[in-house]
Amino acid sequence: MPLYIPLKDALTGATRALESKLSSLSPDDPPTMQYDSSFLTLTSVGTPDPFVTRFGGRYYFTFTAGDRVEIWWSHSLADIENSASRHVIWNPPQGTDHSAELWAPELHPLHGRWYVYYAAANPALGNKSHRVYVLGGPPSSDDPCEGKWEFLGRIQGMPPNQWAIDGTVFELGDGELYFAYSGWPLEDCGGIDGGGIQSDLIQQVFIMRLENPTTAASGAVAISRPQHAWEVTRDGDSTSHGINEGPQFLQAPDGRWRGLVYSCAGSWTHEYKMATLQLVDGSDPLDPTSWKKGKQPLVQTRKRHYIDEEDGDKDGEADGLFGPGHGSFVDVNGEVVAIYHATDNSTDGWQNRRARAQRVMFTKDGPYMGAGESFGTPPQSPLEHRPEGGGGLVHKLKQKLSYRGLKKQRDPSAGERSLRALLSDGRTP
């Protein structure tokens, strides 16, 4: 007893000291201690490849509908499924080379006009015929859901025989427009018309400079090829799919980091994820060496971290958000929010890909969305690995105190409420 009381008092004092530290984190503390990884599920139905534009106090939401281009708009992104006004702006003429498998439409206000970029296929030829197309809409001062839309065809100057999907457009500080997309390697571009080989096992990210929203001012340059093991999905027959797709422009609010976020691995698996390509400051975007690929994914299937069972919590289990990918980014009152799709189960495949929202934090190293773990990876403590046998008293104390602090900061209900409030009214300046 005489030895127990001082030891208990010492541990109590250490507990209070560490809890005090955890409750008074500064901006310089590690992102794992600062970041709130709470997310919102925005839709109850499948809305794959979600893209959000915030314009004129409204959120405009597009997604892959398959046979049409549909736009939802609402003042509330958090409640967009229930509050949205829904409009089908384009039904392609049947039997044309762009009337099947319409994928990943994006709505952009450019040079005073609304444009939609999307991929579509020839129903007689299927997936191998996918190309990127452009729709032209009303002036950007008008409501894109009410005005007239017209088919503008492919981007002039884009490789005509290259399989291409997931086109996006962005403007850099020099005022130049750039177009990024996912395509099969250019060396395969003999294509359907040219009779060359077309391989669906490799997808790369390409970029072009644009003269205007529908005309290229440069050739297409590959800036990202699958090179990490986590960018590759292997089928049961050992067939490997190296996939880079869904590029999206992302910039830190202070401009210190800018680049592309792309999706990789198989979109039909829980291995789907997003990663980064940083554009080196002052470099030429058309030079592949100007793009620095991240060493780790930005966001991937995540699991709950281990929590000491003696504290009354459960061991780590998957918490949903399987295969998060094909995201877009929206700036809301100085905060950057990612909108991406993810499934609720590891076996959902292409089904049930619902839209989710999650904050993006920027550190000195770039964007950060939490230390996600690949599905099936044993859960770990954010401070250190859980040793076999449970570890000693000091280890358990560190682990318990760490989770107490993290649980206070990452209270899901508090985080979700905060995120919902942020996304509730697009009219807030």
C-alpha positions as CSV (number, residue, x, y, z in Angstrom):
1,M,0.0,0.0,0.0
2,P,2.7,2.6,0.9
3,L,4.3,2.0,-2.5
4,Y,1.0,1.9,-4.4
5,I,-0.3,5.3,-3.4
6,P,2.8,7.3,-4.5
7,L,2.8,5.4,-7.8
8,K,-0.9,6.0,-8.3
9,D,-0.4,9.7,-7.5
10,A,2.5,9.9,-9.9
11,L,0.5,8.3,-12.7
12,T,-2.5,10.6,-12.0
13,G,-0.2,13.6,-12.2
14,A,1.3,12.3,-15.5
15,T,-2.2,11.8,-16.8
16,R,-3.3,15.3,-16.0
17,A,-0.1,16.8,-17.5
18,L,-0.4,14.9,-20.8
19,E,-4.2,15.6,-21.0
20,S,-3.3,19.3,-20.5
21,K,-0.9,19.1,-23.4
22,L,-3.4,17.3,-25.6
23,S,-6.1,20.0,-24.9
24,S,-3.8,22.9,-25.8
25,L,-2.3,21.9,-29.2
26,S,-0.8,24.6,-31.3
27,P,-0.8,24.9,-35.1
28,D,2.7,23.5,-35.1
29,D,1.6,20.2,-33.6
30,P,1.5,17.1,-35.9
31,P,-1.5,16.9,-38.2
32,T,-2.5,13.5,-36.7
33,M,-3.2,15.4,-33.5
34,Q,-4.9,18.4,-35.2
35,Y,-6.9,16.9,-38.0
36,D,-10.6,16.1,-37.7
37,S,-11.3,13.3,-40.1
38,S,-15.1,13.4,-39.7
39,F,-17.1,13.0,-42.9
40,L,-20.7,13.5,-44.1
41,T,-22.6,11.2,-46.3
42,L,-24.4,13.5,-48.8
43,T,-26.5,11.0,-50.7
44,S,-28.4,7.8,-49.9
45,V,-28.2,6.5,-53.4
46,G,-25.3,5.9,-55.8
47,T,-23.8,9.2,-57.1
48,P,-20.4,8.1,-58.4
49,D,-17.7,10.6,-59.5
50,P,-19.3,13.6,-57.7
51,F,-18.3,17.0,-58.8
52,V,-19.3,20.2,-57.0
53,T,-19.1,23.8,-58.2
54,R,-19.9,26.6,-55.8
55,F,-21.0,29.7,-57.8
56,G,-23.3,32.6,-57.0
57,G,-24.3,31.3,-53.6
58,R,-25.3,27.9,-54.9
59,Y,-23.8,24.4,-54.9
60,Y,-24.0,22.7,-58.3
61,F,-23.6,18.9,-58.1
62,T,-23.0,16.5,-61.0
63,F,-22.2,12.8,-61.0
64,T,-22.2,9.8,-63.3
65,A,-25.8,9.1,-64.3
66,G,-24.9,6.8,-67.2
67,D,-27.3,7.9,-69.9
68,R,-27.6,11.6,-69.3
69,V,-26.0,14.7,-67.8
70,E,-27.9,15.8,-64.7
71,I,-27.3,18.8,-62.4
72,W,-28.6,19.3,-58.9
73,W,-28.4,22.7,-57.3
74,S,-29.1,23.8,-53.7
75,H,-28.0,26.4,-51.2
76,S,-27.1,23.6,-48.9
77,L,-24.5,21.0,-49.8
78,A,-25.0,19.1,-46.5
79,D,-28.7,18.5,-47.4
80,I,-28.4,18.5,-51.2
81,E,-30.3,15.2,-51.7
82,N,-33.4,16.5,-50.0
83,S,-33.2,20.2,-51.0
84,A,-31.9,20.1,-54.5
85,S,-33.6,21.3,-57.6
86,R,-32.8,18.6,-60.2
87,H,-32.4,19.2,-63.9
88,V,-31.4,16.9,-66.8
89,I,-29.6,19.2,-69.2
90,W,-28.5,16.7,-71.8
91,N,-29.8,13.5,-73.3
92,P,-27.5,12.4,-76.2
93,P,-29.1,11.4,-79.5
94,Q,-29.4,7.7,-79.5
95,G,-27.2,5.6,-81.7
96,T,-24.4,8.2,-82.0
97,D,-20.8,7.7,-81.0
98,H,-21.4,9.6,-77.8
99,S,-24.7,8.1,-76.6
100,A,-23.6,5.4,-74.2
101,E,-21.8,5.2,-70.8
102,L,-21.7,8.9,-70.0
103,W,-19.2,9.3,-67.2
104,A,-18.0,11.9,-64.8
105,P,-19.6,15.2,-66.0
106,E,-18.1,18.4,-64.7
107,L,-19.7,21.8,-64.7
108,H,-17.3,24.8,-65.2
109,P,-17.9,28.6,-65.7
110,L,-15.2,29.6,-68.2
111,H,-14.7,32.8,-70.1
112,G,-18.3,34.0,-69.5
113,R,-20.0,30.7,-70.4
114,W,-21.0,27.4,-68.7
115,Y,-19.3,24.3,-70.0
116,V,-19.7,20.6,-69.2
117,Y,-16.9,18.1,-69.8
118,Y,-17.7,14.4,-69.8
119,A,-16.8,11.1,-71.3
120,A,-19.0,9.0,-73.5
121,A,-18.8,5.9,-75.7
122,N,-20.2,4.5,-78.9
123,P,-22.9,1.9,-77.9
124,A,-21.8,-0.3,-80.8
125,L,-18.1,-0.4,-79.6
126,G,-18.4,-0.1,-75.8
127,N,-15.7,1.0,-73.4
128,K,-12.8,1.1,-75.8
129,S,-14.5,3.9,-77.7
130,H,-14.7,6.3,-74.7
131,R,-13.7,9.9,-75.6
132,V,-14.1,13.3,-73.8
133,Y,-16.8,15.6,-75.1
134,V,-17.9,19.2,-74.3
135,L,-21.3,20.8,-73.9
136,G,-21.7,24.5,-74.2
137,G,-24.4,26.2,-72.0
138,P,-25.8,29.6,-71.3
139,P,-23.7,32.6,-70.1
140,S,-22.2,32.1,-66.7
141,S,-24.3,35.0,-65.4
142,D,-27.4,32.8,-66.0
143,D,-28.6,29.7,-64.3
144,P,-27.0,26.7,-66.0
145,C,-30.0,24.5,-65.1
146,E,-32.4,26.7,-67.0
147,G,-30.5,27.8,-70.1
148,K,-30.0,26.1,-73.5
149,W,-27.2,23.6,-73.9
150,E,-25.6,22.5,-77.2
151,F,-23.2,19.7,-78.1
152,L,-19.8,21.0,-79.1
153,G,-18.0,17.7,-79.8
154,R,-14.5,16.8,-78.8
155,I,-11.8,19.2,-77.8
156,Q,-10.0,20.2,-81.0
157,G,-6.4,19.0,-81.1
158,M,-6.9,16.3,-78.5
159,P,-5.4,12.9,-79.8
160,P,-8.4,11.6,-81.8
161,N,-7.9,7.9,-81.3
162,Q,-6.9,7.9,-77.7
163,W,-9.2,6.3,-75.1
164,A,-9.9,9.2,-72.7
165,I,-12.1,9.8,-69.7
166,D,-12.3,12.1,-66.6
167,G,-11.5,15.4,-68.2
168,T,-11.2,18.5,-66.0
169,V,-10.2,22.1,-66.7
170,F,-8.4,24.6,-64.4
171,E,-6.7,27.9,-64.7
172,L,-3.3,28.7,-63.2
173,G,-2.0,32.0,-62.0
174,D,-0.6,33.0,-65.4
175,G,-4.2,33.0,-66.7
176,E,-3.6,29.9,-68.9
177,L,-6.2,27.2,-69.1
178,Y,-5.1,23.6,-68.8
179,F,-7.0,20.4,-69.4
180,A,-6.1,17.2,-67.5
181,Y,-7.6,13.7,-68.2
182,S,-7.0,10.0,-67.9
183,G,-6.1,8.0,-70.9
184,W,-4.5,4.9,-72.2
185,P,-0.9,5.3,-73.2
186,L,-0.3,7.4,-76.3
187,E,1.7,4.6,-77.9
188,D,-1.5,2.6,-78.0
189,C,-3.3,5.3,-80.0
190,G,-3.5,3.4,-83.2
191,G,-6.9,3.1,-81.8
192,I,-10.2,1.9,-83.1
193,D,-9.8,3.8,-86.3
194,G,-6.1,3.3,-86.8
195,G,-6.1,-0.4,-86.0
196,G,-3.5,-0.2,-83.2
197,I,-3.4,-2.0,-79.9
198,Q,-5.6,-0.6,-77.2
199,S,-4.7,-1.7,-73.7
200,D,-7.2,-1.3,-70.8
201,L,-4.6,-2.4,-68.3
202,I,-2.8,1.0,-68.0
203,Q,-4.3,4.4,-67.4
204,Q,-2.1,7.5,-67.2
205,V,-2.8,11.2,-66.4
206,F,-2.3,13.6,-69.3
207,I,-2.3,17.4,-69.5
208,M,-2.7,19.9,-72.3
209,R,-2.7,23.7,-72.4
210,L,-5.9,25.1,-73.9
211,E,-6.3,28.0,-76.3
212,N,-10.0,28.3,-75.3
213,P,-12.4,25.9,-73.5
214,T,-12.8,23.8,-76.6
215,T,-9.4,24.0,-78.4
216,A,-6.0,22.6,-77.4
217,A,-3.0,24.9,-77.6
218,S,-0.4,22.1,-77.0
219,G,-0.1,18.4,-77.4
220,A,-1.0,15.9,-74.7
221,V,1.7,15.1,-72.2
222,A,1.7,12.2,-69.7
223,I,2.5,13.5,-66.3
224,S,1.6,10.5,-64.1
225,R,2.0,6.8,-64.7
226,P,1.2,4.0,-62.2
227,Q,4.5,3.4,-60.3
228,H,3.6,2.5,-56.7
229,A,2.3,-0.8,-55.7
230,W,-0.8,0.9,-54.2
231,E,-1.6,2.3,-57.7
232,V,-2.1,-1.3,-59.0
233,T,-5.0,-3.7,-58.6
234,R,-4.4,-7.4,-59.3
235,D,-7.3,-9.6,-60.3
236,G,-7.8,-13.2,-59.1
237,D,-6.1,-14.4,-62.3
238,S,-3.1,-12.2,-61.5
239,T,-3.9,-9.6,-64.2
240,S,-2.5,-6.3,-63.1
241,H,-4.4,-3.0,-63.6
242,G,-2.2,0.1,-63.2
243,I,-4.6,3.0,-62.9
244,N,-4.3,6.8,-62.6
245,E,-7.6,8.6,-63.3
246,G,-10.0,11.3,-62.1
247,P,-7.5,14.2,-61.9
248,Q,-8.7,17.3,-60.0
249,F,-7.0,20.6,-59.4
250,L,-6.3,21.5,-55.7
251,Q,-4.7,24.5,-54.2
252,A,-4.1,25.5,-50.6
253,P,-6.0,28.7,-49.6
254,D,-2.7,30.5,-49.2
255,G,-1.4,29.2,-52.5
256,R,1.7,27.5,-51.0
257,W,0.7,24.1,-52.4
258,R,-1.0,23.5,-55.7
259,G,-1.3,20.5,-57.9
260,L,-3.6,17.6,-58.9
261,V,-5.3,14.9,-56.9
262,Y,-5.9,11.8,-58.8
263,S,-7.5,8.4,-58.1
264,C,-5.7,5.1,-58.5
265,A,-6.1,1.3,-58.3
266,G,-9.3,-0.4,-59.4
267,S,-12.5,1.7,-58.9
268,W,-14.4,-1.6,-58.6
269,T,-12.5,-2.5,-55.4
270,H,-12.0,-1.3,-51.9
271,E,-8.4,-0.5,-52.9
272,Y,-9.5,2.6,-54.8
273,K,-7.9,5.7,-53.3
274,M,-6.7,9.3,-54.0
275,A,-3.1,10.6,-54.2
276,T,-1.3,13.8,-55.1
277,L,0.8,15.3,-57.9
278,Q,2.4,18.6,-56.7
279,L,3.2,21.2,-59.3
280,V,6.6,22.6,-58.5
281,D,6.5,26.4,-58.2
282,G,7.7,28.3,-61.2
283,S,7.8,25.2,-63.4
284,D,6.2,24.4,-66.8
285,P,3.0,22.3,-66.3
286,L,3.7,20.6,-69.6
287,D,7.0,19.2,-68.4
288,P,6.5,15.9,-66.7
289,T,9.4,16.6,-64.3
290,S,7.4,19.6,-62.9
291,W,5.0,17.2,-61.2
292,K,6.0,15.5,-57.9
293,K,4.1,12.4,-57.0
294,G,3.2,11.8,-53.3
295,K,4.8,8.8,-51.7
296,Q,1.6,7.8,-49.9
297,P,-2.1,8.1,-50.7
298,L,-4.0,11.2,-49.7
299,V,-7.1,9.2,-48.6
300,Q,-7.9,5.5,-48.8
301,T,-10.0,2.9,-47.1
302,R,-9.7,3.5,-43.4
303,K,-10.2,1.5,-40.2
304,R,-10.8,2.6,-36.6
305,H,-7.6,2.7,-34.6
306,Y,-7.1,0.3,-31.7
307,I,-8.4,1.5,-28.4
308,D,-7.5,-0.1,-25.1
309,E,-10.3,-2.6,-24.3
310,E,-9.8,-1.9,-20.6
311,D,-11.1,1.6,-21.3
312,G,-14.4,0.2,-22.4
313,D,-13.9,0.7,-26.1
314,K,-13.9,-1.8,-28.9
315,D,-10.9,-3.0,-31.0
316,G,-10.5,-1.6,-34.5
317,E,-13.0,-2.4,-37.2
318,A,-13.7,-1.0,-40.6
319,D,-15.9,2.1,-40.4
320,G,-17.1,2.3,-43.9
321,L,-15.8,4.6,-46.6
322,F,-14.4,1.8,-48.7
323,G,-12.7,2.7,-51.9
324,P,-12.8,6.5,-51.5
325,G,-12.0,8.1,-54.8
326,H,-12.8,10.4,-57.8
327,G,-13.1,13.4,-55.6
328,S,-13.5,17.1,-56.3
329,F,-12.7,20.1,-54.1
330,V,-14.6,23.2,-53.1
331,D,-13.5,26.2,-51.1
332,V,-16.1,27.1,-48.4
333,N,-15.3,30.3,-46.4
334,G,-11.6,29.6,-46.5
335,E,-11.8,25.9,-45.8
336,V,-11.2,23.3,-48.4
337,V,-13.6,20.3,-48.5
338,A,-13.2,17.2,-50.6
339,I,-16.3,15.6,-52.2
340,Y,-15.7,12.0,-53.2
341,H,-17.5,8.7,-53.5
342,A,-17.1,5.7,-51.3
343,T,-19.0,2.5,-50.6
344,D,-20.3,1.2,-47.2
345,N,-19.0,-2.3,-47.7
346,S,-15.7,-3.8,-49.0
347,T,-17.6,-5.9,-51.5
348,D,-19.9,-3.3,-53.1
349,G,-17.7,-2.8,-56.2
350,W,-19.3,-0.2,-58.5
351,Q,-22.6,-0.4,-56.6
352,N,-23.6,2.0,-53.8
353,R,-20.9,4.6,-54.5
354,R,-22.3,7.5,-52.4
355,A,-21.1,11.1,-52.2
356,R,-19.2,12.0,-49.0
357,A,-17.7,15.3,-47.8
358,Q,-14.5,15.6,-45.7
359,R,-12.2,18.5,-44.8
360,V,-8.8,18.9,-46.3
361,M,-6.0,20.2,-44.1
362,F,-2.8,21.6,-45.4
363,T,0.6,21.0,-43.7
364,K,4.1,22.1,-44.7
365,D,4.1,18.9,-46.8
366,G,0.9,19.5,-48.6
367,P,-2.8,18.3,-48.3
368,Y,-3.7,15.9,-45.5
369,M,-6.8,13.9,-45.0
370,G,-5.9,11.5,-42.2
371,A,-3.6,8.5,-41.9
372,G,-5.9,6.0,-43.5
373,E,-5.0,2.3,-43.4
374,S,-5.5,-0.2,-46.2
375,F,-8.4,-2.6,-45.5
376,G,-7.1,-5.7,-43.8
377,T,-4.1,-3.9,-42.2
378,P,-4.0,-4.5,-38.4
379,P,-5.0,-1.3,-36.6
380,Q,-2.2,0.7,-34.9
381,S,-1.9,3.3,-32.3
382,P,-1.3,6.8,-33.7
383,L,1.8,7.1,-31.4
384,E,3.4,3.7,-32.0
385,H,2.7,0.1,-33.0
386,R,0.8,-2.0,-30.6
387,P,3.4,-4.5,-29.4
388,E,2.5,-8.2,-29.1
389,G,1.3,-9.0,-25.6
390,G,-0.3,-5.6,-25.1
391,G,2.9,-3.8,-24.0
392,G,3.8,-2.5,-20.5
393,L,2.2,-0.1,-18.2
394,V,3.9,3.0,-19.7
395,H,2.8,2.0,-23.2
396,K,-0.8,1.5,-22.1
397,L,-0.8,4.8,-20.3
398,K,0.5,6.6,-23.4
399,Q,-2.0,4.8,-25.5
400,K,-4.9,5.5,-23.2
401,L,-4.0,9.2,-22.9
402,S,-3.5,9.6,-26.6
403,Y,-6.9,8.3,-27.3
404,R,-8.6,10.4,-24.7
405,G,-7.1,13.5,-26.3
406,L,-7.9,12.3,-29.8
407,K,-11.4,11.3,-28.9
408,K,-12.1,14.8,-27.5
409,Q,-10.8,16.3,-30.8
410,R,-12.3,13.7,-33.1
411,D,-15.7,13.3,-31.5
412,P,-17.6,12.2,-34.6
413,S,-20.8,13.9,-33.7
414,A,-19.1,17.2,-33.0
415,G,-17.0,16.9,-36.2
416,E,-20.0,16.0,-38.3
417,R,-22.0,18.9,-36.8
418,S,-19.3,21.3,-37.6
419,L,-18.9,20.1,-41.1
420,R,-22.7,20.1,-41.7
421,A,-22.9,23.7,-40.4
422,L,-20.1,24.7,-42.8
423,L,-21.8,23.2,-45.8
424,S,-25.4,24.2,-44.9
425,D,-25.7,27.5,-46.7
426,G,-23.8,28.3,-49.9
427,R,-24.9,32.0,-49.7
428,T,-22.7,32.6,-46.6
429,P,-19.7,34.7,-47.9
